[in-house]
């Protein structure tokens, strides 16, 4: 098993990670390497590697066996002397025959490995989740929208209801595993007889054999269909958030339900509006005269124009708050606000008449009081 990577390394976790950490890591990496999303040549192999690691670490008994004995604890093909259990001295508390642990203790420590964790392997199993991304416009994210996507989905065959058989009488108990879906494998090493379980090769773990297959699905139990799914994008969604569509993932096994579809959104930027969490920011240009004397302006918001009063003496980059004009909370929380930052525009090309007016204002300022620059200079004296 030298070519296999440690399962914790595969999921980018440290040993002792919690169940929740394992689940989050799996979802992140499954989406990253899924062949539907990642077209790299090695994406499919890495996706399978992630799935295998998650299958073991998400099962408490498999995880315990793996933590204690590595791959040998979860792989029935790797028995004693093949890199897994060959070195008995590596077991805690065992340092040779007659010391620490005896043969009976070792046998007892292996009892049940690969059994109880597979007792329901021929029962219904939910399918794997599917991941995809969706690009939406800024205003679609603010106000919510509806999108229609096309998917290839495996649905239960309506003729056989997922059994794959022409009739109930055509479903027989697998003679190899006697309906358990598992077969026992016995190996002998150093005088010890060891048993391990594996999936039945004749029924692939279903525990059933079909004599006459359903004519509609050819014994598969499902039909692949091209369907359209309407996605209701809630108002206030932002980049990186996901939406779950139940049972639109990959098909289940043995009559189990399909996995779920997770859509991650990527929101395009707006030319003028900037989003900061639930708040909206926008820069509004006004003239130096309007900033000095005050004025009223119609300010764009994501919900339409709103009249804003600019008070006399407004300074450059001064901000004004429009309550409740921000982003709606998709989870029902308080709605955000919009902040308007004033950008005072100084004219660069003035007409002769404009220059004359500004000159008169400067003369008036010099006669009545010191200029702004002179007051600044006085502060250093």
Residue, then its C-alpha position, 0 to 999 in steps of 0.5 A: x500500500x506504499x502508493x496510497x496516501x494517508x487518509x488524513x493527508x488526503x482530506x488535509x486534516x490532522x489526526x483526531x479531527x472531529x466528524x464535522x471537520x471531516x465532513x467540511x473537508x470532504x465537501x470542500x475537496x469533493x467540489x474542488x476535484x469533481x470531474x464536472x467542475x475540474x477538467x484537470x487530467x488527475x481530477x478524477x483520481x483525486x476525487x476517488x481518493x477523497x471519496x475513499x478517505x471520507x468513506x473510512x473516516x466518516x464511519x466510526x468503526x472504520x475510523x477507529x480501525x484505521x487510526x489503530x492499524x492503518x490501511x490494514x485495519x480497513x482493507x481486507x486485501x492487506x493481511x498480516x505480513x503485508x505492511x499492516x499487521x506484520x510487525x506485531x511489536x508495533x502494537x501498544x503494550x506488545x513486545x514479543x510472545x509472552x510479554x504484554x499481550x498474548x495471542x488471545x488478546x491479539x485475536x480479541x482486539x481484532x474481533x469484529x473488524x470489518x463486520x458490524x460496519x458492513x451489516x447494512x451494506x446491502x440496505x438503501x444508501x444515499x447517493x453522493x452529493x453533486x456540486x456546481x457553480x453559478x454566476x449571477x449579476x449584482x442586482x440579481x443577488x440583491x433582489x433575488x431571481x429564478x434560474x433554470x438549469x439543465x441536469x442529467x439525473x438518474x431517477x428510479x425506474x417507474x416500471x420496476x420501482x428501482x428493483x431492476x427486476x421484471x417482477x418481484x418473483x424475479x428477485x432471489x436471494x444471492x446464493x453466494x452471500x445468502x443475502x448479506x451482501x458480504x462474504x468472509x475471507x479466511x487467511x492463515x498466518x503464523x498458525x492463526x486463522x483470521x477472517x475478514x469481510x468484503x463485498x460479495x462479488x456476485x451481487x456487488x453487496x446488494x444481497x440479491x440476484x435478478x433472474x429476469x431484468x426489467x425491460x425498461x431499465x435493463x436491470x439498472x433500476x434507474x433511468x437517466x433523464x435530462x431535466x430542467x430544475x428551477x432554482x429560486x435564488x434568495x434575495x441577499x445571496x453573496x459570493x461563496x454561499x451555497x444553495x441546496x437542491x434536495x435529491x438532484x445529486x448522484x443516484x443512490x444504491x439499493x433503492x436509496x435516495x439520490x444525493x443533493x445538489x449544492x450550487x455555489x454562487x459567484x456574484x459579478x461586481x457592479x459598476x457603481x455599487x459596492x457591497x460590504x456585507x449587508x451594506x451598500x456603498x456608493x460615491x456621489x459627485x457634487x460640485x464645490x458650490x453645492x457642497x458649500x451652499x448645500x443642495x438636494x440630490x437624487x441618489x441611486x439605490x439598489x431599490x430606486x432613486x432616493x432624495x438626499x439633502x446635502x447640508x451646507x458646508x459638506x466636506x469631501x468624502x463625508x458619508x451619509x446613511x440611508x437606513x434600510x436601503x442595503x441588502x436583505x438578509x436571506x435568513x430573515x435578519x435585519x436589512x442593511x443600509x446604504x452609505x453615500x460618500x460625497x465626492x466634491x468635484x473641482x472644475x478643471x476647465x472653467x468658462x470666463x464667466x465662472x472664473x470671474x465669479x470665483x475671483x469675486x468670491x476670493x476677493x470677498x474672502x480676502x476682505x472679510x477674513x483670512x483664506x483657508x491657507x493663511x489660517x493653516x500657516x498661522x497654526x505653525x507660528 
